[in-house]
């Protein structure tokens, strides 16, 4: 069903996701001492029903009963439940599609520890829910969580009508991949921690709704992304090329069946003094990554530096015209000035 958002919002009532994902094997761990097992079971059941209503293929029951655990035993509980679920699944050895986790409202480092273990050690998709939402269990909250779960398991919530109709200029006329890149630096005073570079890239076309992401540690406070393109010597294979751009281009080709004929690269977090330096280094890395796939493969690249810290302010001629301003009086996106 086509939906026209109003002031950045739309309502999912009586609507389904464009492509519902599949969750056949799932489990729940409860780290909140205020939530009894029965309350956790009811919450998970209602969430499963909402996922089904929203368009997902979601198994109504978990592979194992809800497990209650203490926050200080997070690693032990996660790994034990992961292996127990694999043994209990049919056929045995099938991994979990989703782990639902109930957290205390004030959980300190628990959330970060849990995500680190699930993402980097177990390779497990997780959805965390706070205790206050378990008790309240509003339909709106359950619908919002269902949208998050669907994206995490590979589904698609929404697609732009103009994308399906091939009406987005410079994007839908030919296979286009959109990158986003940023570097996060340690806080002042941390002299040894590495900077973290992150790159995401679209993995479908013309919809452009699915993204894959890569992260890489690099030298302390280094703004140029070092791992966009890499060359190294392998004893068996000789000279080997790789890096984040090449990996994401290959992933796009594998997902869509065609290589990108246009690259749009959004780069965040660059100060004006580093514009030229970043452009030269990173555009060169993109060119080399393309050439390493095929000798003459050089699709056009649009390199866009995104800046949020600026002092440009736009004002509407008529603050009462709801067609051009939102509730706060800000000009709506897409309007030309």
Secondary structure, 3 states (H helix, E strand, C coil): CCCCCECCECCCCCCCCCECCEECCEEEEECCCCCCHHHHHHHHHHHHHHHHHCCCEECCCCCCCCEECCHHHHHHHHHHHHHHHHHHCCCCCCCCCEEEEEECCCCCCHHHHHHHHHHHHHCCCEEEEEHHHHHHCCHHHHHHHHHHHHHHCCCECCCCHHHHCCCCCCCCCCCEEEEEEEEECCCCCCCCCCEEEEEEEECCCCCCCCEEEEEEEECCCCCCCHHHCEEEEECCCEEEEECHHHHHHHHHHHHHCCCCCEEEEEEECCCHHHHHHHHHHHHHHHHHHHHHHCCCCCCEEEEEEECCCCCCCCCCCCCCCCCCECCCCCECCCCCC
